[in-house]
């Protein structure tokens, strides 16, 4: 990089003048549909980001996927096994047409629109930080910007890409939205998302009731048992969030299904809860029923290590030099940062611009946080020796 303090100063000063350009790019990508299963939309967001990055002279490559959105990998500097990784996801949780119904807007210092904070502002910030280092001679290590496509559904396509990239990295900054407090995240729960299917036996509920075996009754009893696994003191929660089943109102239900959300703090907590869940699945409360369980998706927990704690302290020191006070927070939400931490790479999360109320129509971004959070990340990169 251009000699130490001089290079830092150039990067920070350039970013100081980019708020308008950042908001323009943010408006463009917020107004593109990008639900996790909308490959065309998620790829369109990627194409807009790639156009910006390539305009800055940044090398980009696409890692194609047939079912989900492609991953986009941008690099500043030469190949290395000790890169600094900036990470973010392009998908949102919103249905098709949401940007048409609620397009990007700014009111009273906040920006609104689907995915504005979670996490399109973080993508814009990462793109501008990459551009700043490209413009002023590079960082102390190669920079990799990974723009993924499917985090909101557990990263079924991008998890192997994320893990492979993290194994080559010395540090990972995940630009999920900064907390409403302005803090970053230094610990996250892991999550396992499962589907249980129960088989019973149909019978006429009036004429042949005794011949039936109710899958819905079995589901009800299993739901009570599953919820009893929850241990708030330990940080373990089990939630049956979706249920369906039955044939008609006058038929004993021959089938039922549910979707289960497990959240936990440590890998040992996961093993304990999964053992209990498996036993519940295997135990028939209604004789004659049977059940199967399948894992649909999973996040690893972000567990703070001595190395990641040092990375956080390094980041917080850089924030102080920009005039921000940043502390670490624990959250029950999951993110791709759990995958990078699980392979042993020091990771901090939620270094993106500040926002809140994600996954709702009230989601907001604090506009004035865009530039100082970008400057903090840039300093953290520049000073990472």
C-alpha positions in Angstrom: 0.0 0.0 0.0 1.1 3.6 -0.5 3.3 4.3 2.5 1.5 3.7 5.8 -0.1 6.8 7.2 -0.1 8.5 3.8 -2.0 5.7 2.2 -4.5 5.5 5.1 -5.1 9.2 4.9 -5.8 9.0 1.1 -8.2 6.0 1.5 -10.1 7.7 4.4 -10.3 11.0 2.7 -11.6 9.5 -0.6 -14.3 7.5 1.3 -15.3 10.8 3.0 -16.5 12.1 -0.3 -18.3 9.0 -1.5 -21.7 9.2 0.4 -23.6 10.3 -2.7 -22.1 7.6 -4.9 -22.7 5.0 -2.2 -26.4 6.0 -1.9 -26.8 5.9 -5.7 -25.4 2.4 -5.9 -27.5 1.4 -2.8 -30.7 2.7 -4.5 -29.9 0.7 -7.6 -29.5 -2.6 -5.8 -32.3 -2.2 -3.3 -34.7 -1.6 -6.2 -33.7 -5.0 -7.8 -35.7 -8.0 -6.7 -33.5 -10.4 -4.8 -35.3 -13.1 -2.8 -33.2 -16.1 -2.0 -35.0 -18.3 -4.6 -35.1 -15.6 -7.3 -31.9 -16.6 -9.1 -32.4 -14.0 -11.9 -32.9 -11.2 -9.4 -30.0 -12.1 -7.1 -27.8 -12.4 -10.2 -29.0 -9.0 -11.4 -27.8 -7.5 -8.0 -24.5 -9.2 -8.6 -24.2 -7.9 -12.1 -24.8 -4.3 -10.9 -22.1 -4.7 -8.2 -19.7 -6.3 -10.7 -20.2 -3.4 -13.1 -19.2 -0.9 -10.3 -16.2 -3.0 -9.3 -14.9 -3.4 -12.8 -15.3 0.3 -13.4 -12.8 0.7 -10.6 -10.4 -1.7 -12.2 -11.1 -4.5 -9.8 -10.8 -8.1 -11.0 -14.0 -10.1 -10.7 -15.0 -13.7 -11.2 -18.3 -15.4 -11.1 -18.7 -18.8 -9.4 -21.8 -20.2 -11.2 -24.7 -22.1 -9.7 -27.6 -23.6 -11.6 -30.2 -23.4 -8.9 -29.3 -20.4 -6.7 -27.6 -17.1 -7.5 -24.0 -17.2 -8.6 -21.3 -16.1 -6.1 -19.2 -13.1 -7.1 -15.5 -12.9 -6.0 -13.6 -9.6 -6.3 -9.9 -9.3 -5.6 -7.5 -6.4 -5.0 -3.8 -7.4 -4.9 -2.1 -10.7 -5.9 -2.8 -14.3 -4.9 -2.1 -15.2 -1.3 -2.9 -17.7 1.4 -3.3 -14.9 3.9 -5.9 -12.6 2.3 -8.2 -10.3 4.2 -11.8 -11.3 3.4 -14.8 -8.9 3.2 -18.0 -10.8 3.0 -21.7 -10.2 2.4 -24.9 -11.7 0.9 -27.0 -10.3 -1.9 -30.3 -12.1 -1.2 -33.2 -10.9 0.8 -36.2 -12.5 2.6 -38.8 -10.6 0.6 -41.3 -11.9 -2.0 -41.2 -11.0 -5.7 -42.2 -7.5 -6.5 -41.3 -6.0 -3.1 -39.0 -3.3 -4.5 -41.9 -2.1 -6.7 -44.2 -2.0 -3.7 -41.7 -0.2 -1.4 -38.8 1.3 -3.5 -35.7 2.8 -1.9 -36.4 6.1 -0.2 -34.8 8.4 2.4 -36.7 10.1 5.2 -35.5 11.9 8.3 -31.9 10.5 7.9 -32.9 6.9 7.4 -33.0 4.9 4.2 -35.8 2.4 3.6 -36.5 -0.5 1.2 -36.2 -4.3 1.0 -32.8 -5.4 2.2 -31.5 -1.8 2.7 -29.7 -2.8 5.9 -29.7 -6.6 5.6 -27.5 -6.4 3.9 -27.3 -4.3 0.7 -25.7 -1.4 2.5 -22.9 -3.7 3.6 -22.4 -4.8 0.1 -22.0 -1.2 -1.1 -19.6 -0.5 1.8 -17.5 -3.5 0.9 -17.4 -2.5 -2.8 -16.3 1.1 -1.9 -13.6 -0.1 0.5 -12.3 -2.5 -2.2 -12.4 0.5 -4.7 -10.5 2.7 -2.2 -7.6 0.3 -1.9 -7.5 -0.4 -5.6 -7.3 3.4 -6.2 -4.5 4.0 -3.7 -2.1 1.1 -4.2 -3.6 -1.9 -2.4 -3.7 -3.1 1.2 -1.1 -4.8 3.4 -2.4 -8.1 2.2 -4.6 -9.1 -0.8 -8.2 -8.3 -0.4 -11.0 -10.6 -1.3 -14.6 -9.4 -1.6 -17.1 -12.3 -1.6 -20.6 -11.4 -2.6 -22.8 -14.5 -2.0 -26.3 -15.3 -3.0 -28.2 -17.5 -0.5 -27.4 -16.6 3.2 -31.1 -16.1 4.2 -31.8 -19.8 3.5 -28.6 -21.2 5.1 -26.2 -20.8 2.2 -26.8 -24.2 0.6 -24.8 -23.2 -2.5 -22.3 -20.8 -1.1 -21.2 -22.4 2.1 -18.4 -24.5 0.5 -17.2 -21.3 -1.3 -17.2 -19.3 1.9 -15.4 -22.0 3.9 -12.7 -22.5 1.2 -12.1 -18.7 1.0 -12.0 -18.4 4.8 -9.3 -21.2 5.0 -7.1 -19.0 2.8 -7.7 -15.8 4.8 -6.0 -14.3 7.8 -9.2 -12.4 8.9 -12.8 -12.1 7.9 -15.0 -9.0 8.2 -18.7 -9.8 7.6 -20.6 -6.7 6.8 -24.0 -7.6 8.1 -25.8 -4.5 9.5 -24.3 -2.8 12.6 -26.6 -3.1 15.6 -28.9 -0.2 16.3 -26.5 0.6 19.2 -23.7 1.0 16.7 -22.0 -2.2 18.0 -20.7 -5.1 16.0 -21.4 -8.8 16.7 -18.7 -11.0 18.3 -20.9 -14.0 19.0 -23.9 -15.6 17.3 -26.0 -18.7 17.9 -25.8 -21.6 15.5 -29.0 -22.8 13.9 -30.4 -26.0 12.5 -33.5 -26.0 10.3 -35.3 -29.3 10.0 -38.4 -30.9 8.5 -40.3 -33.7 10.3 -42.8 -35.9 8.4 -45.3 -38.1 10.3 -47.3 -41.0 8.8 -50.5 -42.2 10.3 -53.5 -44.0 8.8 -56.6 -42.5 7.2 -60.1 -43.5 8.4 -63.6 -42.0 8.2 -63.8 -39.8 11.4 -67.4 -40.7 12.0 -68.0 -44.2 10.7 -64.6 -45.8 11.3 -62.8 -43.6 13.8 -61.1 -46.5 15.6 -59.5 -47.7 12.4 -57.6 -44.4 12.0 -54.2 -43.4 13.3 -53.9 -39.6 13.6 -50.6 -38.1 12.4 -51.9 -34.7 13.6 -52.3 -35.9 17.2 -48.8 -37.3 17.0 -47.5 -34.0 15.7 -49.2 -32.2 18.5 -47.6 -34.4 21.1 -44.2 -34.2 19.5 -44.5 -30.4 19.3 -45.0 -30.2 23.1 -42.0 -32.4 23.6 -39.8 -30.5 21.2 -40.7 -27.1 22.8 -39.8 -28.6 26.2 -36.1 -28.8 25.0 -35.9 -25.0 25.2 -33.5 -23.9 27.9 -33.3 -20.1 28.0 -30.6 -20.1 30.6 -28.4 -22.2 28.4 -29.4 -20.2 25.3 -31.0 -23.2 23.5 -34.4 -22.7 21.8 -36.6 -25.1 19.8 -39.4 -23.6 17.8 -41.9 -25.5 15.6 -42.7 -22.7 13.2 -44.7 -24.3 10.4 -47.2 -27.1 10.6 -49.5 -28.8 8.0 -51.3 -32.0 7.7 -54.5 -34.0 7.2 -56.7 -34.9 4.3 -60.2 -33.5 5.1 -62.0 -32.4 8.3 -63.9 -35.7 8.4 -60.8 -37.9 7.9 -58.4 -39.1 10.6 -55.2 -37.4 9.5 -52.9 -39.8 7.6 -50.0 -37.4 7.4 -48.6 -34.3 9.1 -45.4 -32.3 8.7 -43.7 -29.5 10.6 -40.6 -27.4 10.3 -38.3 -27.0 13.3 -35.9 -24.3 14.2 -33.1 -25.1 16.7 -30.8 -22.3 18.0 -27.8 -23.0 20.3 -24.7 -21.3 21.6 -21.9 -23.9 21.4 -21.3 -27.1 19.4 -21.8 -29.2 22.5 -25.3 -27.6 23.0 -26.1 -28.6 19.4 -25.2 -32.2 20.0 -27.3 -32.4 23.2 -30.4 -30.8 21.6 -30.1 -32.9 18.4 -29.9 -36.1 20.5 -33.1 -35.1 22.3 -34.9 -34.2 19.0 -33.9 -37.5 17.5 -35.4 -39.4 20.5 -38.6 -37.5 20.1 -38.8 -38.3 16.4 -38.2 -42.0 17.1 -40.8 -42.2 20.0 -44.4 -42.8 18.9 -46.9 -41.3 21.3 -49.8 -42.5 19.1 -49.2 -46.2 18.4 -48.8 -46.9 14.7 -47.4 -43.6 13.7 -43.9 -43.2 12.3 -41.8 -40.1 11.7 -38.7 -39.0 9.8 -36.5 -36.0 10.3 -34.4 -34.2 7.6 -32.0 -31.3 8.1 -32.9 -28.6 5.5 -30.2 -26.1 6.4 -27.7 -25.2 9.1 -25.6 -22.4 10.4 -22.6 -22.7 12.6 -22.3 -20.6 15.7 -19.9 -17.6 15.8 -17.9 -18.4 18.9 -15.3 -15.8 20.1 -11.7 -17.1 20.3 -8.6 -15.3 21.5 -7.7 -14.5 17.9 -11.2 -13.1 17.0 -11.2 -11.1 20.3 -7.9 -9.5 19.2 -9.5 -8.8 15.8 -12.5 -7.1 17.5 -10.2 -5.0 19.7 -8.2 -4.0 16.6 -11.4 -3.0 14.8 -12.8 -1.1 17.9 -9.5 0.9 18.0 -9.9 1.9 14.4 -13.5 2.9 15.0 -12.3 5.2 17.8 -10.0 7.0 15.4 -13.0 7.7 13.2 -15.0 9.0 16.2 -17.1 5.9 16.8 -17.5 3.9 20.0 -18.0 0.3 19.2 -18.5 -2.6 21.5 -19.3 -6.3 20.9 -22.7 -7.9 21.2 -24.1 -11.4 21.2 -27.1 -12.2 19.1 -29.4 -15.2 18.5 -29.5 -14.6 14.8 -27.3 -16.7 12.5 -25.0 -15.6 9.7 -22.3 -16.8 7.3 -19.7 -15.6 9.8 -20.3 -18.8 11.7 -18.9 -20.8 8.8 -15.7 -18.7 8.6 -15.2 -18.9 12.4 -15.8 -22.7 12.4 -12.9 -23.2 10.0 -10.7 -21.3 12.5 -10.4 -17.9 10.8 -10.6 -14.9 13.1 -14.0 -13.3 12.3 -16.1 -10.4 13.4 -19.6 -9.7 12.1 -22.0 -6.8 11.7 -19.3 -4.3 10.7 -21.7 -2.9 8.1 -23.5 0.4 8.3 -26.0 0.7 11.2 -29.6 -0.4 10.7 -32.4 -2.3 12.3 -35.8 -4.0 12.0 -34.5 -6.4 9.4 -36.9 -8.8 7.7 -39.8 -6.4 8.1 -41.3 -3.5 6.1 -39.9 -1.1 8.7 -36.3 -2.1 8.0 -34.1 1.0 8.0 -30.5 2.1 7.5 -28.9 5.1 9.3 -27.6 7.0 6.3 -24.9 8.9 8.2 -23.3 5.6 9.3 -22.4 4.7 5.7 -19.1 6.7 5.5 -17.7 6.3 9.0 -18.3 2.5 9.0 -16.6 2.3 5.6 -13.7 4.3 7.0 -13.5 2.1 10.1 -13.3 -1.0 8.0 -10.7 0.5 5.7 -8.5 1.4 8.7 -8.9 -2.0 10.1 -7.8 -3.5 6.8 -4.9 -1.0 6.4 -3.5 -1.7 9.9 -3.9 -5.4 9.9 -0.3 -6.6 10.1 
